[in-house]
């Protein structure tokens, strides 16, 4: 029920969430499918991240946190993508 956590969107490119905990695991693919069905270009994350809950565009700056929900490695993966 935290829709922003489902993905990070940068210039129309969707970087899917990949949740660390099993309870939320199915949410990432469900959100990614919604974006794909809506015509967005999607990328399935290899690294653990909680979407815009921890990675957020603010103007032309990308703010990215890490810790117990998001791995720092996701920052590099997203950087390569966008």
Secondary structure, DSSP 8 states (H G I E B T S, - for coil): --GGGGEEEETTEEEE-B-SSHHHHHHHHHHHHHHHHTT-EEE--SS-B-GGGTEEEETTEEEE--SSSS-THHHHHHHHH-
